[in-house]
Amino acid sequence: MITFPSGSSKEASTPDLYREALIANEAVAPPREPAVQGQRRSQVDRSREARDRLLAAAIDVLIRKGYNGLTTKEVASGAHMSNGALMHHFVSKEELVVAATASVYQAAISRGQQVANTAEAATRPIEGFITDCLSIYFDWPFIAALEVIMVARTDTALMERILPVMEEYRDTVNVIWLKVFEESGMAPEKARTVLNFTLNLVRGMAVNSLWRKNEKLYKEQLQEWVMLMHSTISHA
């Protein structure tokens, strides 16, 4: 079953953004210090928690005001910290935004892996992949990334930092879903073709949805696409 996110990116609440960023940052954070070093561990934990709050606040401001409207002062305020404390963790706006975008996509990888591991995805992998794509491109992660990418288009230094983040996300998710496709019986080349066409179809709809909201039409078209792919694969 193809499932759209329950709310638009603009309707995503700040607690949701914080939770996603915290989950993502915890997933990639270095191991905690041993219990015998209680005081040092506490310092490490406090530093990590401060970074988590800053990353989540940056995501919140990025979605509400865009890259050009984001200031470190407002991010620090949203995280209930001083601007000086923010600069201790992130020396520039660019570094902060890249780290925040990375946290968004680490969360997206974890969410995609969960969807890929479901029984429904194993039996209906194309629908599972579409649902995973919709959760990214029709929700706040895509908005956050798009804000950065549009600025990076004419900012070489920013592009050099953000491109590896985007490529790591796409490469990782492709590996996850190609495995699901192939385990369902698709030949490797066919699996890669179906994945790439499906991804670009959903991504194109997501761009269109920024000014034209028509989930009913998108869902009908995606269902037609699934039927076409199943028919093509069964006759291959």
TACORZI-V350877 format. One line per field, one symbol per residue. psi: psi as a letter, one per 40 degrees, with the letter a starting at -180 (. if undefined). Layout:
# TACORZI-V350877
psi: ???
This chain:
# TACORZI-V350877
psi: hhhiidiiddehiddddddddddddddeiiiiiidefdddddddddddddddddddddddddddeiddehidddddddefiidddddddheiddddddddddddddddddddddddeidddddgddddddddddddefaddddddddddddddegdddddddddddddddddddddddddddeeeiidddddddddddddddddddddedehhgdddddddddddddddddddde.
